[in-house]
């Protein structure tokens, strides 16, 4: 029997199409009529993606599919395993990385029993990927189990599709904007408000499943259009671990078949674990986790990640519409900051009158406020009339507090003006001595802005920014902490700025 090669695979796709090619591969493998060093079950997901790329199936981008890396699948499986639920569901299963990781985790004997009892449910709109997932399970655990697997080729949001009773669900749903609402969907407020497929999946999963572990973009934590989803989450409980992608990505590496000018999969992800413990409402949150590539293996530890989560169960309401992602060591600072502040930044600034402050929209490791009109594309300009208030706002923007607030409630690529406007401010709580100290620092910084200009090429154009020495930020932070009645030095914010998960440092990546 000649070994099946990549060359033969691509030739078969050209002659027979992707579906027939894969059905042949799967059937022959199941019946031991297939030999290949490459086409083994552990590689099926990537090989399928290569096939998609070969036929230029651009709709993979439109469907927003990010295939779950094996280490993330194992991490999620370890959180799913102790959760209650007789039936195990993989919603948006694709080629099966999540369910396969779970079955491997629980061991061959338990996996065989689970499948044989008809307790494994798979859901996906991609018929080929669904077949790959189903057959891979049968290849690994016994071909007699093929008919015992509940594989549903479907639109999961259809009213006809319901998760089985007493189920727990693992899922990496597709991420893309909804252009047309399905005729047979249940049109909830979440569907209407968010217009994002992944949030609709979250809603249906948590309302129909006993417990669940779901990886999605983290935008549902704070973005306004997901408020109705957060209201739904108020009825349940669990925890959320969220990840930055600077410098490391959870969805590491470019995936075949996803046509994107970005060389990496840049979605900032969150893993939501719905525990549904008795007599508890709300979710606990980790800070926005930033890690270096070489720290990935050490980071992918469930106990370690859980140790980063603070103990506060958050609920949303009309006054507090967003969840925040706070280091547990900084909860006291956040509470004091909110309690002492009597206004928001938007109360101090103007859109057209006064002296201007320029704010770069991109803030990787710190925020910047500048008197100089920076030569860059992405920037926002605000105006402040009163000199003392101007210097206070200038210092706030160049402090750790403004950057931290953005990380608490957003932390994406750009800092939105809505975030800047909502920063709590406490100018009226400062002593006259503190106000004068801030004036001196602000004047010195403004006079020295040109000394600290930095440049980064973006789309062939130099983008100007300012990278002030950390000494300025630390001086401002110390004044603000004292004003808040907090007996800590500025180093308390090092973990907020650091590019490393395991090292608190004031050395930040130059990429800006």
N, C-alpha and C positions, 0 to 999 in steps of 0.2 A: 504493500500500500504506500503510495507516494505521499510524502508529508505535505500538508496544506501550507502554502506560503502567502505572504502579503501580496506578492505579484498575482497569484491565482485569485486571491480575494478581490482585488480591484478589477481583474478581468471578469470575474463572475458578476460583479455589480454592474459592469458595462453591458454584459450579455443578458442577465436575468433580472436585474434590479436588486435593490437592497433587501426587500422583504423576502423574496424567494431565496436569495443567497443565505440570509440568516436562518430561515426555516430549515434549509438543507444542513447548515453547520450544526444547528441545535439538535435536529433529529438524529444525525449521524453520530454526534458525540454521545447522546443519550443511549444509543444502541451499540456503542463501541465500534463504530465503523469509520472512525475519524482519527487521524494522527497529525499532530502539529506541535511544534515547540512554542509557537506564539499564541495560537488560538486555544487558550485554556480559560476556564471560567473566571479566574482572577483578573484577566485582561479584557473581558468582554465589553465592559463599559467604554474603555478607551478605544477599543477596536471598532465599536459601533460609531463612536464619534469620528474616527478616521473615515469610516464609510460615508457619514453625513457630509464631511468636508469634501470628500471625493465627488459627490454628486451636487455639491454646492447648494446644500439645503439651507438657504438663508433664513427660513422661518425659525430655525433654532435660536437665532438672536431675538426674533420677535417674541418667541415664547419665554425668553429670559431664563433659560435653564442653566443652572450652575451645578455641575455634578459633584457630589459630596466627596471630599478627600477621605481616604480610608481612616486616617487618624481622627478626623472629626466624626466619622460614622461610629467608630469605636467609643469615642467620648460620649456621644449621644446615647449609644446603646447601654453604656454603663449607668446612665441616669434613668433609662427606661426600665431596665431589668427589675429593680425592686418595686416599681409602681404596680398597683393592683390592676387586674384586667385579664380575663381568660383569653379573649381574642386579641391577637396582635395585628395591627393594621399599618401598612406603609402607604401613605397617601402621596401620589406623585412619585411613585417608586422608581421610575426610569429603569435603568439596567440593574438596579437592586443593591447598590452599595450599602444602604441603611439596613434593610432587612437581612441581608447576608451577614453584615457585621453583628447584628443582634443574635442571629442563629448560631454563629460561631462562638459568640460570648457565652451563651447558655450551655453549649456543649452538644455533641452528637445525639446523645440519648434523649435529652429534653427537647431538642430541636425536632427529632424524628416524631416524638409523641405529639408535639404541638401541631406539626403539619398533618400527621395521620389522623388527628382528631378534627381536622377541618377548621383549625383556629387561626390560620394565616390568611390575611386578606390584602390584596394588592390592587391599587387604583392608578390608572394613568390613561391619558389621551393618546399617547404614542403607542400604537399597537405593536410595533417591532420591539421597542424597549421593554414593554410589558411581557412579551413572549420570551425575550432574553432573560428577564428576571425570573419568570416562572420556570423555565427550563434549567437555568443555572441551579436553582434550589433542588430540582429533581435530580440533576446530574450529581450534586454534592451529597444528597441525603437518600436517594433511592428513586429509580424511575417509576416504581409502583406508586409513588406519592404524587405524580403529575396531576392526576385527576382530583386530588384532595385539596389542591391549592385554589383558593377563591380569587381568581384574577379577573378584574373587571375593567374592560376597555370602555372608558366612559368620560363624560364631563363631570367631574366630582361635584361641581356646584349645582348640578341638576337636582330638582326636587325628588326625582326617582331614586337617587343614590342616598342611602342612609347607612351610617356606620352600624355594625352589629352591636347588640346590647353587651354590656360588661366587656368593653374593649379598651385597650390602650393603644395609642397611635404614635408612630414616629414619622416625621415628614420633612422633606425639603421641597416645598411647593414651588411652582414656577413664579418668576417675578416679572411682571410687565403690566403696563397700564391697560385697563379695560377700555376698549373702543366701543364695543357693543355688548350690552347686557343680554345674556341668554334668555330666550323666550320662556324656558321652563325653570329659571332660577327662582329662588325665594329672594325677592328684592328687599333686603334689609337696609337699615340706615347705614350700616357699614359699607355695603355695596354702593349705595348712592353717594355717600360722602367721600370715600377714599378713591374709588375708581381704580383700585389696585388689586390685582388678582391675589397676591399673597395674603393680604389682610382678610379677604373674604374666606380664604382657606383656613386661616387662624380661627376666625369666628365659628365656622362650621365644625372644625375639629374640636375646639374646646367646649362647644355646646352639645356635641353628640358623643364625645368620647369620655370615659371615666377619667383618664389621665393622658398626658401626651408630652412629647419632646419634639419641638419644631425649630428648625433653623430658617431664618428669614432675614431680609434687610432689617436694620435696627430703627428705621425711620418711624415705625409705629410708636416708639417710646415717647416722642415729643412733638412730632409734626402735627399741625392743626387739623389736617384732614383725617387723621386717625383718632380723633377724640371719641367718636362713637364706638370704635373698637375698644378703646381704653375703658369706656363705660361698661361694655360687656365684660371686660376682664375684672371689673369690680366685684363680680359675682363669684369669682373663683379665686384660687390662690396658688402660689408657687414662687419661682424665682427666674430671673432673666440675667444672662451673662452676655455682655455686649463687647464687641471687638472693633478696634480701629483697624485700618489697613496701612498705616504709616508707622514704621517701615515695613512690617510684615503683613501678609494677607492670609485670612482663613481659607479662602478659595484660592489656593496657591497655584500659580502657573496658568498659562493660557490653555484653554480647552479646545480640542479639535471641533470644528463645526460651529463655533460661536464666532461670528464675524464682527469684530470690534477693533477699532483702531488702537485701543489700549492693549498693550502687550500682556497685561495681567488682568485677572478678574478682580475688579476694584470695588465690588460691593462690600459695604461695611455691614457685618452680620451680627445677629443676636441669636442665642439659643434660649428658647423659652421652655421651661419645665413646669408643666401644670401638675401640681401634687394633689390638690383638693383634699387637704387635711381638714379634719373636723373643727368647726367653730373658728375658722380663720377666713378673713377676706383680704384680698390684695396680693401684691407681688413685691418681693424683695429684689434689689438690683445690685449688680456689681458696678464699679466705675467703668468707664470706657477703657478697655484693656489695650495697651500698645505693647508690642513685643518685637524683638529682633528675630530674623530668620533662624539664627543659631539657637535661640531660646525656645523654639517651637516645641521640640520634644519634651522639654522640661515643663513647659506650660500646659501641655495636653494631659493634665492630671486632674481628675474630678475633685478630689479633696482639696487640692491647692486652689483651684478656681472657686470652689465654694467658700474657701477661707477669705476670699476677697469681697464677698457679698455682705452688705450690712444687714442688720437684723430688723430693719424698719419695713413693715408691710405698707406699701403705698396704695392709696385710693385716689381717684380723681373726682372733681366736682366742678361746678361753674366758676369757682374762684381759683382753683388750682387744677388746670386742665391737662398738665403734662406730668409724666414721671421724670424724676431726675436720677442721674447715674453718679452716685457719690461714694468716694472712699469712706469706709467706715470710720477711719481716723479723723475725717474732716466733717463729720455730721454736726459736731458741736459748733464748729466755725460757721457752717451754713445756717444753723438755727439762730445763732447770735446775729449774723449778718442780716437775716430776714427780720428779726425782732427789732434791731436797732434802726434799721432803715425806715425813713418816713416818706420817701419818694422813689420814683424810678428815673433812670437816666433820661427818658423821653421828656420828663418834666423840666430838665435843665437845658436841653438843647433845642435848636431851631433848625429849620430846613433852608433858611435863606438870609437871616440877619445875624450880624455879629462877626466875630473873628472865626475863621474856619479851622477845622481839624480834619485831616485826611486820614482815612482808615483803610488799609489794604483789606480786600475781602478774604484773601487766603491767609490762614493762620495755623500753620502746622504745629509750632511749638510755643507760640506766644502771640498775643495781639499787640498792635502798634497804633498809636495815635501820633500824628505828625503835623507840625505847623507848615512844613514844606509841602508843596503840591507835588507829590511823587509822580515820576514819569513811569506809569504802568497802566495796564488796561483795567484790571480789577480793583476798584477803590470806591469808597463812599465818602461823601463830604458832609460834615455837620457844622453847625455854627453855634457859638456861645457868646452872649453879649457881655456879661460881667467878667472882669479880669480874674477875680478870685475863683469864681465858679468855673471859668475856662481852665485855669490851672488844676483845679480839682478833677474836672472831667479828663483833662490831658493825662494826669497821673493815674486815674482809674483805668483808662484804656491801656496804659503801659504797665499796669500792675498784674499780679497773678490773679486777682479777683475777677477781672473782666474775662481773661482767658479761661479761667476755671468755670465761670458761669456759662460760657459757650460750650465747654465740654460737658457740663451737667445736663444741659437741655438740647444740645445739638452735637457738634463735634464732627460734622461732615467735611466737605471741601471748603465751603464758603461760610463766612460769618454774616448772617442776615441782619439787616437793620432792625428788624423786629426783636432780635435777641439783644442788640445794643440798647434799644429803647427800654427794654424790660429789666435791665441790670438794676438791682437795688442800690440806692445811694443814701448816704448818711452825712452829707455836708454839714447839716445843722447840728450834728452831734460832736463835731470836731472842736477841740479847744482852739483858742486864738493862736496859741503856740504851734499846734499841729497844722493849722491853716498856713501859718507863715513858713513852716518847714516845707510844706508841699509847694508853696510859691517859689521858694529858693531852688528846690529840686527841678521843678518844671522849667524855670527860666534857664537853668544850666543845661538841661536836656535840649531845649529848643535852640539854644545857641550852638550846641554841638551836633545837631542832627546830621549835618553834611559830613562829619568825621566818620560816621558809622553807616554810611550807605552801603548796601549790598545789591548784587545783581544776579538774576537767574534767567537763563534763556528759556523762553516758552514760545513755541511755534515760530522760531526764528527771530524773536524780538526780545530785547533785554527788558526785564521787569524789575523796576527799582523798588527797594524796600529799605528799612532801617533795622539794624540789629544792635540795639543798645547793650552795653555791658550789663551783666546781671546785677552789678552793684546798685544801679539805679532802681531796678525793680525791687531789690531786697530792702532798700531804704524806704520806698513807698509802702511795701508790704508791712514793714515793722510799724509804721505810723498807723496804717489802717487796722492792724491787729490790736494795737493798744486802744484805738478809738472804739473798737468792738468789745473791749474788756477781756481780751484773750491773751493769756501769758504764754505765748509761743513765739519762737523766732521765725524768720522768713523761710528757713529750711523746711518748714512743714509743707510748703507747696512744691518742693522738689519733685515729688512723685507725680504731680500733675503735669509737669513739663517734660519729664524724662522720656527719652526714646527707648529705654530699656525697662522691661517688666521687673527685673530682679535687682537693678542697681538704681538707687536714687542719685541723681546727678544733675548738676547745673550745666552740663555740656550737652548742647542740643545739635541735632543734625543740621548741616548747613542748607539742606534742601528746603526751600521755602515757597 
